[in-house]
Amino acid sequence: MKAINKRELYACSQGDFVGKTFIVINVEGQNVNCLQLPELKNIQISTEQFDVGRNSDIIELIEVLPVDVFEVTAAQYHKNEDSNN
């Protein structure tokens, strides 16, 4: 499976997060840091869990966001971090 990269937008089609989308903000060590939509909530997922989701079609890559759109979502993620969301 290819590497998980920032700017990727994934949609969840099954399980607890069905109907949610996740924008990968960054990958730090063994964790994938995402902005969850539509809630605009920060979420951290282990790379192992993320890969299980990708391999079993629980989450699916929708697109790689344009840089300008990603910058807005990353700013929201960092704002959430600063407010201890």
C-alpha positions in Angstrom: 0.0 0.0 0.0 1.3 3.5 -0.8 2.4 5.9 1.9 -0.2 8.1 3.7 0.4 11.7 2.6 -0.8 15.1 3.8 -3.5 16.7 1.7 -5.2 13.4 1.1 -9.0 13.4 1.6 -10.6 10.1 2.6 -14.2 9.1 3.0 -15.5 6.5 5.5 -18.2 4.2 4.2 -18.6 1.8 7.1 -18.3 1.5 10.9 -18.4 4.1 13.6 -17.3 6.9 11.3 -19.6 6.2 8.3 -20.4 9.5 6.4 -17.3 11.3 7.8 -14.4 12.5 5.8 -10.8 12.9 6.9 -8.2 15.2 5.6 -4.6 14.1 6.4 -2.8 17.1 8.0 0.4 15.2 8.7 1.9 11.9 9.7 4.0 11.9 12.9 5.7 8.7 13.8 3.1 6.0 14.1 0.1 8.4 14.0 -1.9 10.1 11.3 -3.3 13.5 12.3 -6.5 14.4 10.5 -9.2 17.0 10.4 -12.6 15.2 10.6 -15.4 16.7 8.5 -18.1 17.9 8.8 -17.3 18.5 12.5 -14.0 20.2 12.0 -12.6 18.1 14.8 -9.0 17.0 15.2 -8.5 13.2 15.3 -5.4 11.1 15.6 -5.4 7.6 14.1 -2.6 5.1 14.3 -1.0 4.3 11.0 -1.8 0.7 11.6 -5.5 1.4 12.0 -5.5 3.8 9.0 -3.9 1.1 6.8 -6.4 -1.5 8.0 -9.2 0.9 7.0 -7.6 1.5 3.6 -6.9 -2.2 2.9 -10.5 -3.3 3.8 -12.2 -0.4 2.0 -13.6 1.1 5.2 -12.0 4.4 4.1 -11.4 5.3 0.5 -9.1 8.0 -1.0 -11.3 10.6 -2.7 -8.7 13.2 -3.8 -5.5 15.1 -3.0 -6.6 18.6 -2.0 -5.2 21.6 -3.9 -2.6 23.4 -1.8 -4.7 26.5 -1.2 -7.6 24.4 0.1 -5.3 22.3 2.3 -3.8 25.5 3.8 -7.3 26.5 5.0 -7.9 23.0 6.6 -4.5 22.9 8.2 -5.1 26.4 9.7 -8.4 25.0 11.2 -6.5 22.0 12.6 -3.9 24.2 14.2 -6.5 26.5 15.6 -8.2 23.5 17.2 -4.9 22.5 18.7 -4.3 25.9 20.2 -7.8 25.9 21.8 -7.2 22.4 23.1 -10.2 21.1 21.1 
